[in-house]
């Protein structure tokens, strides 16, 4: 046997461990190993990763030593592949994998079973027979829990996991009282579902039946986490099992759930509500140890896995706000479905965020309620990977596959996951293999598509009854114990059912209301009120000075040095540009005690190199953030370049804003149209959450928008899509044309006593346009203007009144000056929703001599704001629309063609005979 064959046969870490013992205390190892080490020079470097053997192993290597290596290889194979041969599936036979773990595949035989091997030391069981070693391995790796971890690259983590697995052969060890408690929680899960099934026949409830062991597992997780001083849980889960979780874990009264089942109206007319299995909940729980834990289960839409990103954002906001010294005190838990975690791409995005500075939450516990089916789709058609949890290997997270029928194993696995997360601050995945007792919903017939599986499920006992039989066999309970438990619990449900039917309306408790006590709801009338956003010139001067001076003892590239110094020049010359609008908005809010968080692709510098909120030292790349140097009492400024994701990052930042209303939370798109990668977040959360769930949210979305000949993808931020989502009072939409208005808009977002999502279409070419400047006085004493009148227009001379928004105003202004058209007034619509109807009508009345009123936009007629205005403002029906023609794409790819079309619109604004729509 040469040295390479030897290395393949022996686990390097085992050899290293033995060699280390040989060097320190040679008398403590077997004579054969001592002789072996005396004959070979192993070197002294990297023993934990590679054992370099300088010469071929001699032919005299004993047969027993060779067998020793084979046992080591057997152990290594159990650790690597044992999860493929577990007893984790309660209703299906496992798929067959080859080669198996039969000892004959390792050069061993039945004759070796009673031979004693030193390799038992690896498992912390000392010298043992092969029979005992194999028994130990089967118990650890091939029973009700399968563990995947050997791919982890941190030796400390592997050693910790192995030490945990070796305790009691990875078998649960609970006291009689603990077992009774597990049974009690199982009974609550089973009895709750059966109660609903009989009282609300045929109604959708997305029951947990087949995965009821989730309830005792979550309960144990909360209780044990309190011992780690965890203060808050933030949980996200889809519809399956949610009602049971709300009642039996989060403490929501079954009375409220029964009211929701009865379909009662809500107590508020302005609140549209949502189905019962989408609603969120917040409560405080006192654990058995007397510690208080705040529990939050986030509301979620039917769109699976979206809530995971929101949960991570909520958790991070709580960590930043309250637990900066120990972020692990907030624990995010995400409950997945097997088909969803494998099929929804957002899961990959969220997993990739787990260790990033701007998004990490010190580890998430992921629990998959694995029904082995997605609606009607068999698991074999739902993924190419062996396991639905294989996405967890992206971050080399440990994965535990558990039989959902074995309640003790499930609790044991969840506690293992908690210990790992708290120690290593990393994600861990639990694959809870169960089944779904009924169809996708209780009115669906699953036998149409899985007849064999559902024949097996129909005969299968529920986890409570299986566990009760086990405890009866152990002599812990008698045969009447479970019936008493069930009667007590169902009697309490009956009382709550009767109470619920005495109540006329359903009362929906807002999620995380404790974070929102200082804020009011706002209807459209309140949204139209002016908010005081003034800030003294002296304060602006002080902040500008800080933002204009880099540390003198550090070297920066010359261009950056000049750029930063130019901020002071702009202030002194009374010509503040767009970047100063942002910097001074952030700086003043920080000085007033608010926090600011900006996130998105390339936001630190800015896609168009205008922001430079983070400046790098030339010779070290040390990061300088001047906005954190304003004063000792200021708020926190955080800005993070995100991973190349929109969906998960928007969801994360939405969750952050939900949990931290005192933080100006901004997500910026690299280009505005890239936000459509997060369309589900826009449709299900940003535009609808207040109506569905009574949730305010102040997330700001900055979307670069404007036609500058960059083609179909980098011109339009798809304004029309946001405007189509607008109704009543659900958000703000703005397209600012001056730095001062942008400054006041951002300040208004925090200074108001309510929160609404704010969508801002931001400029590209205007960032350095010589006309796009504002005075210091505009910043200090102005306010946000929903409409900007034409200050140069002579009212009586105006024949054509043009309403326009954003960057297109400057194109029209240039053309007006070129044509010397003093009979044309250009009025800017800065707030597109809610529409400032009163202001628009006042402008129309003011320019009473104008017989030609125009809506001008650079977008095609079927895009931009035109359709929205046409539907919501009657006067627009009489406007002459100057737009591009109807197109399927926002802009032409040819710069020549794009410029031609752009000019055609401009020409038509000033000459109605040049109708480009013909």
Secondary structure by P-SEA (a helix, b strand, c coil): ccaaaaaaaccaaaaaaaaaaaacccccccaaaaaaaaaccccccccccbbbbcccccccccaaaaaaaaaaaaaaaaaccccccccccccccccccccccccccccccccccccccccccccccccccaaaaaaaaaacccccccccccccccaaaaaaaaaaaaccccbbbbcaaaaaaaaaaaaaaaaaaaaaaaacccccccccccccaaaaaaaaaaaaaaaacccbbbbbbcccaaaaaacccccccaaaaaaaaacccccccccccccccccccccccccccbbbbbbbbbbbccccccaaaaaaaaaaaaaacccccccccbbbbbbbcaaaaaccaaaaaaaaacccccccccbbbbbbcccccccccccccccccccccccccccbbbbbbbcccaaaaaaaaaaaaaaaaaaccbbbbbbbbbbbccccccccccccccaaaaaaaaacccaaaaaaaaaaaacccccaaaaaaaaaaaaaaaaaaaaaaaccbbbbbcccccccccbbbbccccccccccccccaaaaaaaaaaaacccccccccaaaaaaaaaaaaaaaaccccaaaaaaaaaaaaaaabbbbbbbccccccccccccccccccccccccccccccccccccbbbbbbcccccaaaaaaaaaaaaaccccbbbbbbccccccccccccccccccccccccccccbbbbbbbbbbccccccccccaaaaaaaacccccbbbbbcccaaaaaaaaaaaccccbbbbbbbbccccccccccccccccccccccccccccccccccccccbbbbbcccaaaaaaaaaaaaccccbbbbbbccccccaaaaaaaaaaaaccccbbbbcccccccccaaaaaaacccccccccccccccccccccccaaaaaaaaaaaaaaaacccccccc
